[in-house]
Protein backbone atom coordinates (compact mmCIF):
# COMPACT_ATOMS: atom_id res chain seq x y z
CA UNK A 1 0.00 0.00 0.00
CA UNK A 2 1.04 3.52 -0.50
CA UNK A 3 0.79 6.35 1.99
CA UNK A 4 -0.20 9.61 0.34
CA UNK A 5 -1.60 12.92 1.47
CA UNK A 6 -5.35 12.51 1.61
CA UNK A 7 -5.98 15.66 -0.43
CA UNK A 8 -3.93 14.55 -3.43
CA UNK A 9 -5.57 13.18 -6.55
CA UNK A 10 -4.20 9.66 -6.43
CA UNK A 11 -5.47 7.87 -9.54
CA UNK A 12 -2.55 6.46 -11.55
CA UNK A 13 -2.71 7.13 -15.31
CA UNK A 14 -3.07 3.43 -16.19
CA UNK A 15 -6.26 3.25 -14.09
CA UNK A 16 -7.73 6.53 -15.24
CA UNK A 17 -8.29 5.27 -18.76
CA UNK A 18 -9.12 1.67 -17.86
CA UNK A 19 -12.59 0.42 -18.78
CA UNK A 20 -12.61 -2.18 -16.02
CA UNK A 21 -14.03 -2.01 -12.49
CA UNK A 22 -11.72 -0.45 -9.90
CA UNK A 23 -11.78 -1.06 -6.15
CA UNK A 24 -10.11 1.43 -3.82
CA UNK A 25 -9.44 0.76 -0.16
CA UNK A 26 -8.50 3.65 2.12
CA UNK A 27 -7.23 2.56 5.54
CA UNK A 28 -7.10 5.10 8.37
CA UNK A 29 -5.82 4.75 11.92
CA UNK A 30 -8.45 6.68 13.85
CA UNK A 31 -7.61 8.33 17.13
CA UNK A 32 -9.53 6.49 19.87
CA UNK A 33 -11.25 9.61 21.18
CA UNK A 34 -12.42 10.47 17.64
CA UNK A 35 -14.13 7.20 16.67
CA UNK A 36 -17.70 8.51 16.79
CA UNK A 37 -16.80 11.64 14.83
CA UNK A 38 -14.90 9.54 12.30
CA UNK A 39 -17.84 7.17 11.79
CA UNK A 40 -20.14 10.14 11.12
CA UNK A 41 -17.58 11.50 8.65
CA UNK A 42 -17.22 8.06 7.00
CA UNK A 43 -21.00 7.79 6.53
CA UNK A 44 -20.96 11.22 4.90
CA UNK A 45 -18.09 10.58 2.46
CA UNK A 46 -19.29 7.09 1.54
CA UNK A 47 -22.73 8.55 0.85
CA UNK A 48 -21.18 11.23 -1.36
CA UNK A 49 -19.19 8.62 -3.28
CA UNK A 50 -22.25 6.40 -3.68
CA UNK A 51 -24.03 9.28 -5.45
CA UNK A 52 -21.30 9.68 -8.09
CA UNK A 53 -21.83 8.31 -11.60
CA UNK A 54 -20.08 4.99 -12.04
CA UNK A 55 -20.07 4.08 -8.36
CA UNK A 56 -20.75 0.36 -7.84
CA UNK A 57 -20.88 0.43 -4.05
CA UNK A 58 -19.17 1.55 -0.87
CA UNK A 59 -18.61 0.05 2.56
CA UNK A 60 -16.98 0.77 5.89
CA UNK A 61 -15.03 -1.98 7.63
CA UNK A 62 -14.63 -1.27 11.32
CA UNK A 63 -11.53 -2.24 13.31
CA UNK A 64 -11.32 -5.49 15.18
CA UNK A 65 -10.47 -5.78 18.87
CA UNK A 66 -7.30 -3.92 19.78
CA UNK A 67 -7.16 -2.06 16.47
CA UNK A 68 -7.93 1.52 15.46
CA UNK A 69 -7.77 0.90 11.68
CA UNK A 70 -10.89 1.55 9.62
CA UNK A 71 -11.16 0.64 5.93
CA UNK A 72 -13.31 2.63 3.53
CA UNK A 73 -13.97 0.66 0.34
CA UNK A 74 -15.13 2.25 -2.92
CA UNK A 75 -15.93 0.40 -6.16
CA UNK A 76 -16.23 2.25 -9.45
CA UNK A 77 -17.17 1.01 -12.91
CA UNK A 78 -13.88 2.24 -14.39
CA UNK A 79 -10.84 4.41 -13.77
CA UNK A 80 -12.49 7.43 -15.33
CA UNK A 81 -15.38 7.34 -12.84
CA UNK A 82 -12.91 6.93 -10.01
CA UNK A 83 -10.84 9.87 -11.26
CA UNK A 84 -13.93 12.11 -11.38
CA UNK A 85 -14.69 11.17 -7.77
CA UNK A 86 -11.12 11.72 -6.61
CA UNK A 87 -10.94 15.17 -8.27
CA UNK A 88 -14.39 16.26 -7.06
CA UNK A 89 -14.81 19.28 -4.80
CA UNK A 90 -17.14 17.19 -2.60
CA UNK A 91 -14.35 14.73 -1.86
CA UNK A 92 -11.77 17.49 -1.32
CA UNK A 93 -14.06 19.28 1.14
CA UNK A 94 -14.78 16.05 3.02
CA UNK A 95 -11.07 15.18 3.22
CA UNK A 96 -10.30 18.60 4.70
CA UNK A 97 -12.46 17.63 7.70
CA UNK A 98 -10.85 14.26 8.50
CA UNK A 99 -7.16 14.99 9.04
CA UNK A 100 -7.58 15.76 12.76
CA UNK A 101 -9.51 12.50 13.30
CA UNK A 102 -6.89 10.05 12.04
CA UNK A 103 -3.17 9.59 11.54
CA UNK A 104 -2.70 9.51 7.77
CA UNK A 105 -4.17 7.20 5.15
CA UNK A 106 -3.02 4.16 3.19
CA UNK A 107 -4.48 3.66 -0.30
CA UNK A 108 -4.74 0.40 -2.22
CA UNK A 109 -6.23 -0.03 -5.72
CA UNK A 110 -7.08 -3.06 -7.80
CA UNK A 111 -8.50 -2.91 -11.33
CA UNK A 112 -10.33 -5.41 -13.49
CA UNK A 113 -11.44 -8.87 -12.42
CA UNK A 114 -8.82 -8.88 -9.65
CA UNK A 115 -10.97 -6.32 -7.84
CA UNK A 116 -13.64 -8.97 -7.27
CA UNK A 117 -11.26 -11.39 -5.56
CA UNK A 118 -8.77 -9.23 -3.70
CA UNK A 119 -9.13 -9.38 0.03
CA UNK A 120 -7.97 -6.63 2.31
CA UNK A 121 -4.47 -7.41 3.34
CA UNK A 122 -2.91 -6.14 6.54
CA UNK A 123 -1.60 -2.67 5.74
CA UNK A 124 1.34 -3.16 8.04
CA UNK A 125 2.48 -6.74 7.68
CA UNK A 126 4.37 -8.11 10.62
CA UNK A 127 7.35 -10.45 10.53
CA UNK A 128 7.11 -12.91 7.62
CA UNK A 129 8.03 -15.83 9.87
CA UNK A 130 4.63 -15.59 11.58
CA UNK A 131 2.74 -16.05 8.32
CA UNK A 132 5.13 -18.89 7.41
CA UNK A 133 4.50 -20.67 10.73
CA UNK A 134 0.74 -20.24 10.34
CA UNK A 135 0.81 -21.55 6.76
CA UNK A 136 2.87 -24.61 7.74
CA UNK A 137 0.52 -25.37 10.63
CA UNK A 138 -2.56 -25.10 8.39
CA UNK A 139 -1.05 -27.18 5.56
CA UNK A 140 -0.02 -29.82 8.12
CA UNK A 141 -3.51 -29.95 9.65
CA UNK A 142 -5.28 -30.20 6.28
CA UNK A 143 -2.83 -32.82 4.99
CA UNK A 144 -3.16 -34.88 8.18
CA UNK A 145 -6.95 -34.75 7.97
CA UNK A 146 -6.77 -35.82 4.31
CA UNK A 147 -4.51 -38.75 5.17
CA UNK A 148 -6.78 -39.91 7.99
CA UNK A 149 -10.19 -39.29 6.45
CA UNK A 150 -9.85 -39.45 2.65
CA UNK A 151 -6.68 -41.36 1.72
CA UNK A 152 -7.96 -44.76 2.94
CA UNK A 153 -10.96 -44.46 0.60
CA UNK A 154 -8.86 -43.65 -2.49
CA UNK A 155 -5.94 -46.02 -1.82
CA UNK A 156 -6.71 -47.97 -5.00
CA UNK A 157 -6.45 -44.86 -7.19
CA UNK A 158 -3.28 -44.27 -9.23
CA UNK A 159 -0.68 -42.16 -7.41
CA UNK A 160 -1.06 -39.09 -9.72
CA UNK A 161 -4.84 -39.05 -9.12
CA UNK A 162 -4.39 -39.27 -5.32
CA UNK A 163 -1.81 -36.48 -5.37
CA UNK A 164 -4.03 -34.31 -7.56
CA UNK A 165 -6.97 -34.81 -5.20
CA UNK A 166 -4.78 -34.07 -2.16
CA UNK A 167 -3.29 -30.93 -3.74
CA UNK A 168 -6.73 -29.68 -4.79
CA UNK A 169 -8.20 -30.14 -1.32
CA UNK A 170 -5.22 -28.52 0.40
CA UNK A 171 -5.13 -25.50 -1.94
CA UNK A 172 -8.89 -24.89 -1.90
CA UNK A 173 -9.22 -25.21 1.88
CA UNK A 174 -6.04 -23.21 2.48
CA UNK A 175 -6.83 -20.33 0.13
CA UNK A 176 -10.61 -20.15 0.26
CA UNK A 177 -11.66 -21.37 3.69
CA UNK A 178 -9.05 -21.62 6.42
CA UNK A 179 -6.45 -18.88 5.81
CA UNK A 180 -8.89 -16.00 5.17
CA UNK A 181 -10.58 -16.71 8.51
CA UNK A 182 -7.39 -17.33 10.45
CA UNK A 183 -5.79 -14.22 8.96
CA UNK A 184 -8.66 -12.12 10.32
CA UNK A 185 -8.78 -13.85 13.70
CA UNK A 186 -5.01 -13.75 14.18
CA UNK A 187 -4.43 -10.34 12.58
CA UNK A 188 -3.03 -8.70 15.76
CA UNK A 189 -0.49 -11.51 16.13
CA UNK A 190 0.39 -11.55 12.41
CA UNK A 191 0.95 -7.78 12.37
CA UNK A 192 2.75 -7.65 15.73
CA UNK A 193 6.30 -6.51 16.05
CA UNK A 194 9.02 -9.19 16.06
N, C-alpha and C positions, 0 to 999 in steps of 0.2 A: 504494500500500500504506500501511497505517497502522502506526505503531509504538506499541505498548501494553505496559504491564507484563505480564509473562508470567503472573502470578497472577490477573489480572482475568478475570471472565467476559466474553467478548467477542462474544457472539452478538447481533447487532442484532435488534430486535423483529420486523422484517419477515421475517427468516429463521427465527425461532423457530417461527412458526406455519405456515410454508410446507410444503406437502406434496410438494415436489419435491426431487430429489437436491441435495446441497450438497457442494462441494469446498472444503477449507480448505488453504491452503499457509502453513506457518510457516517463514520463512527466518531462519537464525541464523548470525552470523559467529563461528566457533569459534576460540578461541585456539590457535595452532599446537601448543603443548605439551600441549593437552588433547584432541587429535583422537581418540585411542583411547578415552579415558574418555567423550567425547561419543558416539561410535558405540555403545558399550555402553549408555549412557543412552537413545539413540534407539531401539535394538532393544527396550529395556524399554517405553518409552512407546508405541511403535507396536504392540507386542504387547498392551498394556493396551487401547488404543483398538480394536484388531481384535476383542477379546472383548466389546465393548459392543454391545447390541442396536441394530440399524439401521446398523451399520458395513458399508460396501460395499467396503472395502479401504484399505490404507495402503502407503506406500512412502517410502524415503529416497533422495534424490538427492544424491550426493556432489559436492563442488566440483571444478571443472575445474582445469587447471594455473594456478598463480598466484593462486588464489582460496581463501578460507577459508569460503565461504558454503555451508552445507548447507540443503536444503529437505526438510521433513517434510510429506508430503501425506496428508490424511485425506479419505475420502469417506463421507458418511452419507446414508441414505435420505431424510431430511428434516431441517428445522431443529430439530424437537423432539428427535430423536435426537442431533443435534449439541449442543444445549443441555444435555442430560443428561450427555453426555461432558464438556463444558466446565465444568460445575458439580460434577463428581464429586470425591470425596475422593482417589481414585486419581490423577487428573490433577494435583490441587493438590499432593499429596505429591511426585509426580515432578517437577513444575516447581520445587519448592523445592530440588531437588538439581542444577539445571542452571545457575543464574545465574552461578556462578563459572567455568563452562566456556566461556561465550560472552558476546558484547557485545550484549545486547538481542535483540529479535525483531521481525520484520515479519510481519504477518498479511495474507492476501488471501483473500477468499471469493467464490465464484461459485455461484449457485443455478440450478436448472432445467436445461434442455437446454444452456445455455451452459457448464455445468460439464464437459460431455463434450468440448468443443472448445477450451477456453481453455488456451493454453500458458502456461508460466511465463515471465513477462516479467522483464527485469532489474529488481531491486528499487531500484537506484540508477541510473536512466538517465543516460547521459553527455550531451554536447552534441548537440542535435538535428541539427546540420549533418552529423554523422557518419552517422546513419541516412539522411539525405537523400542524401548522396553515394553510400552503398551502394545505396539504392533506384534512383537514376538509373543507376548502373553496371549493375545487374541488369536493369532494364527495357531499357536499350540493348542488352545482350548477347542477351537473349531476342528482341527485335524484329529485331536484325540476323540472328540465326539463322533466324527466320521468313522474312525477306525473301530470304535466300539459299537456304534449303532447301524452303520450302513455297510461297511466293508464285508462283514460276514454274509450279507445277502447278495453281494455281487462278486463273491470269490471266484465263481466260475467264468466271469467275464475275462476277455483278453486284457493284459496289462495296460495297453494304451487307453482302452475304454475306461478302466478303473481310475487311471490317473487323470483322464479328462474330466470324469465325474467329480473326483476329489478337488481338482483345481477349480472347477466351476463353482462348486459349493463354497469353497473357501473364499474365493474372490467375491462372489455375490454377497455372502453373509458379512464379510469383512467390510466391503465398500458401501453396501446399501443398507445394512441393518445394524451391525454391532458398532463399528467405529464412529458413525455419525452421532449415535447416542452417547457412547463413552466419551467422545471428544467434548460434548456439551457438559456432561456430568462432571468430568474431570478437568474442565477448562482451567480452574484456578491452579491446579497442580501442574498442568501442562505449560502454563504461561509463567509459572513461578521462576524466581531467580535461582540459579545454580543450586 
